[in-house]
Amino acid sequence: MSVRFLGRRVYVMLAVVVGSTRSLDRMSAVGQLAAALDVPRRTLRRWRDWWTELFPQTALWRAAGARVMPPPDLQRLPDSLLAAFGGSPEAALLRLLVFLSPLTRRCPVTLWQGR
């Protein structure tokens, strides 16, 4: 199972991606996901900050980001990255999770820098 450590708790990477998308706010799906997984809204905000501030600095993004076409808007991550992968929402999400898989193989506490 793919997990990512972002703070004191461990979450499935799918929750980190879906919980961070801004487009879902309008449908309150983020609130439903947060409640179902017991993810505090503060944690969701930290995940969004991670996407825009720290993800672009990761070795994964520095090595592979230039190959993502069309180039995503780094201030709108992960939404713009999902859009770049194209296809159905499910297919784009699956491709994004595969793309992120190098980040989920260990517990990269240093990427979160103690937040």
NURO-256282 format. One line per 8 residues: number of its first residue (from 1); for each residue x negated, z negated, y of N, C-alpha, C. Coordinates in pm, whole numbers. Atoms other than C-alpha are relative to their C-alpha. Layout:
BEGIN
NUM = X:Z:Y:X:Z:Y:X:Z:Y | ...
//
This chain:
BEGIN
1 = -85:0:-118:0:0:0:-89:0:124 | 78:-11:-122:-132:93:342:40:-108:99 | -28:104:-98:-160:-198:581:-103:6:110 | 90:3:-115:-319:-254:916:12:-138:62 | -1:132:-60:-416:-584:1072:-8:15:151 | -3:-6:-146:-317:-602:1437:50:-133:52 | -40:133:-43:-310:-964:1531:-8:-95:-118 | 6:101:104:-232:-1252:1301:75:37:-126
9 = -81:-36:114:1:-1072:1065:-35:139:-49 | 27:-131:60:-27:-774:835:132:76:-7 | -119:-85:1:222:-489:872:-32:132:-68 | 14:-135:56:275:-161:691:-22:94:118 | 33:-91:-110:125:118:904:122:74:51 | -122:-66:-42:464:288:909:69:-81:110 | -62:85:-101:599:-9:1106:-77:7:132 | 82:-7:-121:308:13:1351:28:131:75
17 = -26:-129:-64:377:382:1416:142:4:55 | -140:-10:-43:756:371:1429:33:-105:105 | -26:106:-98:762:41:1615:-61:27:135 | 69:-30:-126:534:186:1882:58:118:75 | -51:-119:-66:729:500:1959:96:-36:113 | -82:28:-117:887:499:2300:137:65:-10 | -127:-72:9:1160:749:2213:106:-79:-74 | -98:77:76:1323:504:1976:63:-111:83
25 = -56:107:-84:1381:248:2253:142:32:43 | -131:-37:-49:1677:441:2381:109:-19:-105 | -98:14:108:1848:416:2043:1:-141:-56 | 16:138:45:1754:50:1998:-47:-11:-145 | 53:4:136:1599:144:1663:-122:-91:-7 | 116:89:-2:1284:-42:1766:45:-144:-14 | -55:135:12:1490:-355:1810:48:-30:-141 | -45:17:139:1646:-305:1467:-119:-15:-93
33 = 119:10:84:1305:-247:1310:-68:-134:21 | 64:128:-30:1160:-551:1486:75:-114:-68 | -79:105:64:1445:-767:1358:-13:4:-151 | 7:-13:146:1431:-630:1004:-134:-45:-54 | 134:36:46:1055:-684:976:-50:-129:63 | 37:123:-70:1051:-997:1191:-125:22:86 | 110:-34:-90:815:-828:1440:41:-41:141 | -34:39:-137:819:-1000:1779:-19:117:97
41 = 11:-107:-100:874:-770:2077:-137:0:67 | 134:9:-57:545:-897:2218:-101:76:-86 | 87:-73:92:374:-756:1909:20:151:16 | -26:-142:-22:545:-420:1963:-69:49:126 | 70:-38:-124:408:-415:2318:-151:9:-23 | 143:-5:30:58:-495:2187:-33:126:-78 | 24:-122:77:87:-207:1938:-1:121:93 | -1:-112:-96:180:30:2221:-126:2:82
49 = 126:7:-73:-117:-92:2419:-116:48:-86 | 105:-44:92:-338:-35:2114:-3:152:-5 | -6:-145:8:-219:324:2090:-60:65:124 | 44:-68:-122:-291:409:2454:-139:-42:46 | 129:49:-50:-599:195:2519:-111:5:-104 | 106:14:99:-788:146:2193:-6:113:-103 | 3:-108:98:-683:421:1952:-86:118:46 | 84:-111:-43:-844:695:2169:-151:-30:-9
57 = 141:37:11:-1173:502:2137:-48:-12:-144 | 40:16:140:-1170:484:1757:-87:117:-45 | 83:-106:57:-1422:681:1555:87:111:-57 | -91:-102:55:-1131:859:1386:44:96:109 | -48:-88:-106:-992:992:1714:-115:79:61 | 114:-72:-57:-1335:1080:1852:-44:113:-92 | 44:-103:95:-1414:1275:1533:105:108:-24 | -103:-95:42:-1079:1441:1465:101:36:108
65 = -101:-22:-102:-876:1427:1784:0:138:61 | 8:-133:-61:-1001:1757:1921:61:108:-87 | -58:-99:91:-865:1935:1614:153:-5:-2 | -146:11:-2:-507:1820:1678:53:95:106 | -58:-100:-90:-312:2108:1831:150:0:-12 | 49:7:-137:-140:2102:2064:-56:-139:29 | 59:130:-31:-348:1824:2219:107:-99:47 | -101:98:-41:-135:1511:2247:-34:-65:133
73 = 16:76:-124:-82:1326:2573:-37:-142:-40 | 50:131:45:-289:1009:2521:79:-115:59 | -82:107:-57:-59:808:2749:136:-11:-68 | -128:1:69:238:891:2526:-17:-14:-152 | 21:22:143:90:796:2188:90:-112:-49 | 18:-101:104:209:786:1913:100:115:7 | -102:-105:-9:506:1001:2026:-61:140:8 | 59:-133:-18:290:1292:2142:-79:44:-121
81 = 72:-35:123:83:1276:1825:97:42:-109 | -105:-41:95:396:1291:1611:47:141:32 | -44:-134:-41:509:1595:1811:-104:105:-34 | 107:-95:30:171:1761:1759:-2:37:-148 | -1:-30:143:209:1735:1382:118:88:-39 | -110:-95:17:539:1924:1408:79:-16:-128 | -89:2:116:805:1993:1149:109:-103:17 | -106:101:-4:1083:1756:1060:-60:-135:36
89 = 54:132:-32:1049:1397:1181:-67:-67:-120 | 58:62:121:984:1284:824:-134:63:-35 | 125:-69:32:716:1549:765:-109:-34:101 | 98:34:-103:546:1477:1098:-51:-141:-19 | 40:139:23:545:1105:1024:-93:-11:-120 | 86:2:118:396:1163:679:-138:55:33 | 131:-56:-38:121:1387:823:-78:-96:90 | 67:96:-87:47:1127:1091:-55:-116:-82
97 = 48:111:83:19:849:831:-122:42:-82 | 118:-50:72:-221:1063:626:-119:9:95 | 105:-10:-101:-422:1133:942:-59:-138:31 | 44:136:-33:-439:758:1015:-59:-76:-118 | 41:75:119:-530:661:659:-143:-55:6 | 132:63:-8:-902:609:737:0:-134:73 | -8:127:-71:-797:327:970:60:-111:-85 | -72:100:78:-599:150:698:-76:-45:-124
105 = 75:33:121:-869:121:433:-74:-132:10 | 65:130:-18:-1015:-195:579:78:-74:107 | -69:84:-97:-910:-468:814:-79:3:131 | 85:-19:-118:-1053:-344:1148:33:-92:117 | -29:97:-105:-1019:-660:1352:-74:39:128 | 76:-36:-119:-1286:-524:1588:74:102:85 | -76:-96:-78:-1048:-244:1691:100:-69:90 | -99:71:-81:-803:-499:1821:-67:-95:98
113 = 82:82:-89:-1076:-707:1989:65:-133:37 | -48:135:-18:-909:-1042:1943:128:-19:76 | -128:14:-72:-577:-970:2112:101:-70:-86
//
